[in-house]
Amino acid sequence: MSVGQGRLDAVTTSDVRGLEQLERAVLDDTASLASALRQCLLLAGYAHHEELRAWALKELEGYAAADELPSYRKVLAPLEAEFVVNLPGYSNQSNTQRISVHRLPRSARERGIGESAPIRHGVRELEALIAISDRRVHLSPPGSTEYALEMTRQQQIGQEFTDVTSLYWAIAKPSIEGVLDHIRTRLTQFVAEVRAAMPAGQQNPDPNQIDSAAQQALNITGGNNSTFHITAPNAKADRGATASANVNEPAPATPQPWWHRTSVIWTAVAAVAAIAGVIATVIVAK
């Protein structure tokens, strides 16, 4: 998130309320992080700080599929798949295996699915997932059902009776807790920066001090170390708060058959040839 200038011209109030409430909320480790973010949301509203408000809202409600994800919301996690053996005359047997990225269908690899899980859920959902999980949280990548079917079809000889029933990231519970702790630390740093900018005797910060502190504490970078910009303050992700969840992203597009791609290529070639013919005619005419 790059917190820039140009949002404070319309502010007429001389101070901003809510800093003390936010400070108490972020320093209370027993309090919900969602409560602290709501205090931050109110503080940003008083300060007329759109980007700070947008960041707090995304952390509360979750990041949509089209939103760029901050680097602290991408965690390392192995991929696991559940297999069911359906032998005639025997009861079904299931087992879970950790799988290599190379065993994923090509469509999944091309889409960038690997051993890095995007955490797009809102903080309240993450808190609920941690509360009902023992050691791990299962998070299914977008299109996981289609990938499981494709992996079943690609089973090697001798495994014809084996079905892949699910595919997911097995995320360690401390990794999710680390995401929440990182957000709380950012909020704490923000409060500290505001306090540092306030001279002795000042009761409430002014909007310029809020803006400066937001730049210092919340200059979040993306996964490729590029500046992270917030553009959609009202994005909302709809997900269920369970120990096994789905990433709210669109499923992969169905690959076009080879004959469709070939027809598109030949159409393009014909169009180029037609343009070349027109140019040649103009040259001859001259």
Secondary structure, DSSP 8 states (H G I E B T S, - for coil): ----SSS-TT---S----HHHHHHHHH-TTS-HHHHHHHHHHHHHHTT-HHHHHHHHHHHHB--TTS--BGGGEEE--EEEEEEE--TTS--EEEEEEE-GGGS-HHHHHTT-SSEEE--B-HHHHHHHHHH-SSEEEEE-TTHHHHHHHHHHT--TT-TTEEEEEEEEEEEHHHHHHHHHHHHHHHHHHHHHHHHHS-TT--S--HHHHHHHHHHH---BBTTS-B-----TT-------SSEEE-----------HHHHHHHHHHHHHHHHHHHHHHHHHHHH-
